[in-house]
Amino acid sequence: MSNDISNQITQTVTKCKYFSLALDETCDLTSMSEVAIFVRCGDENFNVLQDLLELSQMETTSIGRDIVMKIKECVDRKGIVWEKNNSVCTDGASAMTGKINGCVALLKQFLGRELFSCHCIIHQETLCAKDMKFNDVIDPVVRCINYIQAEALHRK
């Protein structure tokens, strides 16, 4: 079944005009570094596919060069055309976003053209935590609860 699902994803991506990659470098329970490669594309009927393309275990280090090599291996093994890749989405790790040796910079260098790159929506809570304080979240919640309780007391 997993081979069939993988083949369906590959066929859908190869039929699409463009696709984008979302990358997340993480560790598993045994502290082994892994890179999750997600793909997102749309077909001519505007059906959007967003799925895990591959979860690759890093053999040595998890620097930008090694991550790019894993991505290249995955995309080439699946037979997906690199020219269709128009964007990449990553987390904020320096291995991903470094200006010279980061994954995105090395992908741009490999493709020989500009790629649209953005911060991954997988880690939005990290961006919010940098900007928001605890009271920014809890105060509206307390106001809502107090309002609901006050209205219930008036109806008795």
Phi, psi and omega in degrees: 000319182295324177295321179295316178297316179299318179294321178296318179297314180299317180296319180295316181295320181292333178280340184285155179284321179221158172214161176231156179248142171238128187239139177219117178265127185214179177242145176270189183296335180265014180064024174271135181284137179224154174238125177266125182249109178259149178236145177222130180206167178227146180263187183292343178263013180063026172278127184259131174250129175222112185206166177284121178279315180194151172243109186251134177274133179278129182283319185243259183262170178241049176273168184308317182299317181291322179294317178298320179298318178296319179295315179301315179301315181297308183296319179293319180297325180280349179076028180271138183279125183295331183296340179278350181283122182243350179203162177219140183235126184226172171277181186272011182296147181294332176295335179268318191252006180302141186290331183250309185249015177283160182302314181296315180298319180290326175294318177299318179295318179297316182282338180073024179205172181281142175241140172286125180233144180216165177283138187292135177285351177297327186248040180297328181297330178292317178295319179294320182296330179291330188256330187260151175256165182300320181294334177298332181265314189285326182300311177298325179295315179297319178299317179296315180297316178298320179296315180298316180294320180296317179296321180293324179291328181287338184273353183289000000 
